[in-house]
Amino acid sequence: MTGAPTFALVPLARLKSHERIEPKKVDALVEEIRTRGVFDDPIWVARGSDVILNGHHRVAALRRLGAVRVPAWVFDYHDGPIHLDRWRPGPPLAKDEVVRRAHAGRLYPPKTTRHRLTTQLPPRPTPLARLFDARARQSRESKPSRPRASGASGPG
């Protein structure tokens, strides 16, 4: 199937990483996403294989925040407008190998693969509330707070 990328809210549980992440970068992204309240840079995902092509750190940040979905541009990886390069010098990389490694859990070091587009994508800001499980959020919001017994001290 070839065609233009499509926008979707993809379940985080389906996604497969092909690169490791840098924890300090995830820490910074968690704070940035939490502060902004909007996720405005959709990740890129390969249609059919659910391999993350761009956005490993953003996915890790959303997972840490408890999200269940991520805004994503979904591409036909082999026939679409994505080119595969390296960030650093080294032998050429193959798209098939990226997919194989993701499915086998054999991750590349951070910032090994560089995926580039031949087209430009429109902005797709997504409110964070759309990325969390509505039932869990509703359950948390509807729980009555328990009154404290007089003189009891709770955790600080």
Beta strands, then each sheet from edge to edge (+ up, - down):
strand 1: 6-11
strand 2: 38-39
strand 3: 43-46
strand 4: 52-54
strand 5: 69-75
strand 6: 82-86
strand 7: 113-117
strand 8: 126-127
sheet 1: 1+ 5- 3- 4+
sheet 2: 2+ 8-
sheet 3: 6+ 7-
end
